[in-house]
Amino acid sequence: MTLRVGALVFVLVAAAALPLVSARADDSATLKATTLLVGQQATLVLEVIAPAGALVELDPAHPGWDGVEVIRLTRQTETPQSDGQVLHRIEVVVAPFLPGERPFEPAVNIVAAGVVSPRTLPPVRWNVIATVPDGAPLELSPLAASGGIAGAESPWLRPGLALAALAAAAALFAAIARLAQWLRSRPPRAAAPAVELRPVADLGSAETLLDEDPVRAYRSLAVTVRGALGQRYAFPAHAMTTHELQRRMETFGVDRWQARLVTGLLEECDAVVYAGYRPAAERRRADLTMAREIVEAVG
């Protein structure tokens, strides 16, 4: 009697220790497509209720999948419930590989406190259509034998190509000879008219007017810098805008840094003379020093 009671207690304890494998009533499995071709992918939505803090994992090796391959997990969310449980919503892409109308049972593992409990979800049914007709052989058919193509290469093709290449070379040579003859027969280019250079103003007057009359001072700075550039590179700098002067300096090979300094100073002068800008005293002295450096550099 003692042995029977002990055996019964052992069975009850062992049964209690085994994890639950059946689906809960509030678990669900929903398939977004019920008719697919073999290998066609579809989204399967699983909803699993688990205790708080538990981890829900897919079990793609479970036999309940029955010919269904798990392709990838696309999304997994957790929503706390009012009874302290957590709703796990899992979206997974699957693909069938057994034709026919058949069900399968998705399976997951519930991991809580270091214990793994497998659980099968409600079965899902779909109709899988085979892509190979009934009775068709399951091996690849041999390729058809290659056949000849009518119209072989003409025996005159290669000599004709060679003659065409020689004719093209002769035409190119004749065109080059005509161009050279035309260049030699052109009249000589007339010399550019001399540029009237204006005298360079003195920076001393600009220095005396810098604090009293900044408009006249900066106008004097611009005139002095433009006059120095015109004498150095022989172009009418006084008749050009600031941007035209910058392009002309680049054409005459002026150093890029020096051209940038000249453009910045002349833009400063234009802002003072025409836009009403009044720089601070320190900035005026710095602009005067920059003008002196530019005049000395191009002098």
Secondary structure, 3 states (H helix, E strand, C coil): CHHHHHHHHHHHHHHHHCCCCCCCCCCEEEECCCEEECCCCEEEEEEEEEECCCEEEECCCCHHHCCEEEEEEEEEEEEECCCCEEEEEEEEEEEECCCEEEEECCEEEEEECCEEEEEECCCEEEEEECCCCCCCCCCCCCCCCCCCCCCCCCCCHHHHHHHHHHHHHHHHHHHHHHHHHHHHHCCCCCCCCCCCCCCCCCHHHHHHHCCCCHHHHHHHHHHHHHHHHHHHHCCCHHHCCHHHHHHHHHHCCCCHHHHHHHHHHHHHHHHHHHHCCCCCHHHHHHHHHHHHHHHHHHC
